Amino acid sequence: MGVGMLSLLSVTHPVKKVRYKGTPSEIMEPIEVEGRTIKVLRHGNTGHVLYYAPRTSDLEYHWTMDLETVRKGVEKLNEEEASKKSQVG
């Protein structure tokens, strides 16, 4: 590396303040799916409607845009809880 490159690397630039230009997300009315209350949110930057529901793979809650995924996740969660109740009782 030459001397010119070293002096170029040591030059510091003033730090610019970056202002967030997005809009806040909007919490919407929750929906009912098979007896479960699902949180609904409109994303501030994209405008997408997101639903907070269980994944079918591991039943952990996550945000999704697909109502069919919400329905399937809730359905599987209800099935899992019913099978646990039948095993205990």
Secondary structure, 3 states (H helix, E strand, C coil): CCHHHHHHHCCCCCCCCCCCCCCCCEEEEEEEECCEEEEEEECCCCCCEEEEEECCCCCCEEEECCHHHHHHHHHHHHHHHHHHHHHHC
